[in-house]
Amino acid sequence: MPTAPSRARDTATTHAAEDEIRDHEVLRANRELAAYFRGHRTEREARAALKIIKAFIRDRERVEPGKRRPLPGAAKVTKSVRKPHKGAARRKARTRRGPAVNEPVAPLATEPAEGVDAE
């Protein structure tokens, strides 16, 4: 009689696939919850999303801290942060300055405008 396969025989790819699906589900639930706070979802939908997130956290707490996978969405950086070129900052600073020091300033009008009584 063949014996039942043990849980130890599960391959890492099966777990990775399940983990990836779970990560996508948690990210979706997180977006749903955010949409609720913006007024785009109902309370019922928010409660369902919260249940998914809480179940994920419960399962995550059972795993040893050293073996825990990174949180969904935290591991992948979608946008690279580029520093602007040093010359670009100097050019921007030059355009923001006021009038040059040697530039003459328009004199103030000493005569009152018409229709205004001088005292």
Secondary structure by P-SEA (a helix, b strand, c coil): cccccccccccaaaaaaaaaaaaaaaaaaaaaaaaaaaccccaaaaaaaaaaaaaaaaaaaaccccccccccccccccbbbbbccaaaaaaaaaaaccccccccccccccccccccccc
